[in-house]
Amino acid sequence: MFNLRRGILGLSLLLVALMAAACGSNGSTSSGSSSSTGSGGTTPSTSAAVIKTASATVNGQSVTILTNNQGMTLYYFKPDTATKSACTGSCAGFWPPLVFTSSGSPGSASALPGTLSVVADANGQQVEYNGHMLYRYSGDKAPGQTNGEGIKGEWFVATTTLSVQGAPQATPTSNGYGY
């Protein structure tokens, strides 16, 4: 009798898990979604890469920032080049790259003064804005947060006025704000 109850309980748990998995998968992906890798980080973001904009206060100034579909702030990494990400592996666990999984070009919910593009790199089809690869920060837990700004003097909030990669641009100040 005890083994029968255990078997029914196990089968019930399996069915609940399968139903939860089926409910969570509708065949589409969304920007900024991530899953735990077990190492304290997250896996890269996947999306149809619709970029949005939002107003945020960064280093005491109101700026228009780039966000993913869920309103999560996007960042760029100074050591990246226009064709190669310097943030891969465990780095990408803490800074999930914005990866484009659809065909064509990524789009924006509003007109942007810069150019969105995609580059194939170690992280997949990573979305760029004006040649800067875009990332989320795992330390941002809600839309509008900019907790990654200025980290190690290399991570900065991506704003709509971000200069073209390789073009002369302002050097970030000691507080990390350089645009």
Backbone torsions as a table, in degrees:
resi	resn	phi	psi	omega
1	MET	NA	-40.9	-179.6
2	PHE	-63.5	-40.7	179.2
3	ASN	-67.9	-33.4	177.6
4	LEU	-66.3	-43.5	177.9
5	ARG	-63.4	-43.1	179.3
6	ARG	-62.5	-41.1	178.9
7	GLY	-65.0	-42.7	178.6
8	ILE	-65.5	-41.8	178.5
9	LEU	-62.3	-45.6	178.6
10	GLY	-61.6	-43.6	178.4
11	LEU	-64.6	-40.3	178.4
12	SER	-62.4	-44.9	178.9
13	LEU	-62.8	-39.9	178.4
14	LEU	-63.2	-43.9	179.0
15	LEU	-64.1	-41.3	178.1
16	VAL	-62.7	-43.3	179.5
17	ALA	-63.3	-42.1	178.7
18	LEU	-65.5	-39.6	178.9
19	MET	-67.5	-40.0	178.8
20	ALA	-64.7	-40.2	178.7
21	ALA	-66.1	-40.4	180.0
22	ALA	-67.6	-36.9	178.8
23	CYS	-69.1	-30.9	-178.1
24	GLY	-83.1	-7.0	-177.9
25	SER	-120.0	110.2	179.4
26	ASN	-111.2	12.8	176.6
27	GLY	88.8	-6.5	177.6
28	SER	-119.4	158.6	178.6
29	THR	-116.4	161.9	180.0
30	SER	-132.0	151.2	-178.9
31	SER	-63.4	138.5	173.7
32	GLY	85.3	-8.4	178.8
33	SER	-71.5	140.4	-179.3
34	SER	-146.0	161.0	178.2
35	SER	-131.9	154.3	-176.4
36	SER	-70.6	141.8	177.7
37	THR	-99.4	-3.3	-178.0
38	GLY	87.8	-7.4	-178.9
39	SER	-106.8	14.5	-180.0
40	GLY	90.3	-7.2	-179.5
41	GLY	-105.7	-163.6	178.0
42	THR	-134.5	161.3	177.4
43	THR	-85.0	163.7	-177.8
44	PRO	-58.1	148.5	177.0
45	SER	-73.4	142.8	173.0
46	THR	-123.0	153.0	-177.4
47	SER	-168.3	172.7	164.8
48	ALA	-85.8	3.8	173.2
49	ALA	50.9	50.1	170.7
50	VAL	-85.3	115.5	179.7
51	ILE	-86.1	138.9	176.0
52	LYS	-119.7	170.0	175.8
53	THR	-123.0	157.5	177.7
54	ALA	-153.4	157.8	173.7
55	SER	-90.5	138.7	178.1
56	ALA	-148.2	157.4	174.4
57	THR	-97.7	118.2	179.7
58	VAL	-123.1	120.5	-178.5
59	ASN	51.8	42.2	175.7
60	GLY	80.7	1.1	-179.5
61	GLN	-117.7	141.5	176.8
62	SER	-82.4	123.1	-178.7
63	VAL	-134.7	162.3	173.5
64	THR	-96.5	119.0	-176.4
65	ILE	-107.5	162.3	173.3
66	LEU	-90.7	139.8	176.9
67	THR	-133.8	166.2	173.5
68	ASN	-86.8	-172.8	-177.7
69	ASN	-58.7	-30.3	-178.0
70	GLN	-89.6	4.2	179.4
71	GLY	84.3	9.2	179.9
72	MET	-78.9	135.0	-177.2
73	THR	-60.0	139.5	175.5
74	LEU	-105.2	148.2	-176.0
75	TYR	-127.9	164.2	169.4
76	TYR	-125.5	158.7	-175.6
77	PHE	-117.4	117.9	-174.4
78	LYS	-54.9	-39.4	-178.9
79	PRO	-68.8	-13.5	177.5
80	ASP	-62.5	154.5	167.6
81	THR	-109.6	177.1	-179.8
82	ALA	-68.2	-15.3	-177.1
83	THR	-123.5	-4.6	-176.5
84	LYS	-143.7	128.5	177.3
85	SER	-81.6	133.1	174.2
86	ALA	-92.5	-1.4	-179.8
87	CYS	-116.2	98.3	178.7
88	THR	-134.4	177.8	176.6
89	GLY	58.4	-128.7	-177.1
90	SER	-64.8	-30.8	176.2
91	CYS	-59.2	-44.7	-178.9
92	ALA	-67.7	-14.9	173.7
93	GLY	-70.7	-34.7	179.4
94	PHE	-93.2	-24.9	179.7
95	TRP	-124.6	76.4	-177.0
96	PRO	-60.9	123.0	178.4
97	PRO	-68.1	147.3	174.5
98	LEU	-82.8	111.2	-174.5
99	VAL	-108.5	135.1	-179.2
100	PHE	-95.5	122.0	-176.6
101	THR	-112.1	0.8	179.9
102	SER	-98.1	170.9	175.1
103	SER	-87.2	163.0	-179.6
104	GLY	87.1	-147.6	-178.1
105	SER	-116.2	151.2	176.8
106	PRO	-67.0	153.4	-178.5
107	GLY	-121.1	173.1	179.8
108	SER	-127.6	144.7	178.2
109	ALA	-72.4	-18.3	176.8
110	SER	-140.8	163.1	-179.3
111	ALA	-63.7	135.9	178.2
112	LEU	-115.4	143.8	177.6
113	PRO	-73.6	-17.1	-178.9
114	GLY	-105.4	-170.4	-174.8
115	THR	-116.0	130.5	172.3
116	LEU	-92.5	138.9	176.8
117	SER	-149.6	177.8	179.4
118	VAL	-130.5	138.6	175.9
119	VAL	-128.6	136.1	176.3
120	ALA	-81.6	121.5	179.5
121	ASP	-142.9	-167.1	-178.1
122	ALA	-61.3	-22.8	-179.8
123	ASN	-90.5	-4.4	-176.6
124	GLY	111.9	-146.5	179.3
125	GLN	-88.7	83.7	-173.1
126	GLN	-83.9	136.4	-179.5
127	VAL	-78.7	138.4	177.2
128	GLU	-123.0	151.5	170.6
129	TYR	-123.4	119.2	-175.7
130	ASN	51.0	38.1	176.9
131	GLY	82.2	4.3	177.3
132	HIS	-102.9	122.0	177.9
133	MET	-66.2	143.2	-175.2
134	LEU	-106.1	143.1	-178.2
135	TYR	-138.8	160.2	166.2
136	ARG	-101.8	167.5	175.2
137	TYR	-116.5	127.0	-177.1
138	SER	-65.3	-16.8	177.8
139	GLY	-80.3	-11.2	174.2
140	ASP	-85.5	120.1	-176.7
141	LYS	-105.6	-9.6	-178.9
142	ALA	-145.6	154.0	176.7
143	PRO	-54.6	143.2	177.6
144	GLY	89.2	-13.6	178.1
145	GLN	-73.6	144.1	179.6
146	THR	-130.1	44.4	-176.1
147	ASN	-65.4	-18.5	-178.8
148	GLY	-86.0	-8.3	-176.7
149	GLU	-58.3	123.3	173.6
150	GLY	78.9	4.5	-178.4
151	ILE	-59.3	129.1	-179.3
152	LYS	54.9	16.5	-179.3
153	GLY	66.7	17.4	-176.2
154	GLU	-128.1	-16.7	-177.6
155	TRP	-109.1	129.6	-176.2
156	PHE	-139.2	147.1	176.0
157	VAL	-61.3	134.3	176.5
158	ALA	-83.3	118.1	178.1
159	THR	-105.7	165.7	179.1
160	THR	-66.6	-18.7	-178.5
161	THR	-97.3	13.2	179.2
162	LEU	-58.7	127.0	-178.6
163	SER	-66.4	157.9	176.7
164	VAL	-64.2	133.2	179.3
165	GLN	-54.2	128.7	179.3
166	GLY	95.6	-18.5	177.9
167	ALA	-81.7	152.4	176.7
168	PRO	-58.3	134.9	179.0
169	GLN	-145.4	164.8	-179.3
170	ALA	-61.7	141.3	175.6
171	THR	-82.4	131.9	179.8
172	PRO	-57.7	141.4	178.5
173	THR	-79.9	179.7	-178.7
174	SER	-60.9	-24.4	177.2
175	ASN	-88.4	1.3	176.0
176	GLY	90.7	-4.1	-175.5
177	TYR	-94.3	111.9	-175.5
178	GLY	-134.7	27.7	-179.8
179	TYR	-124.1	NA	NA
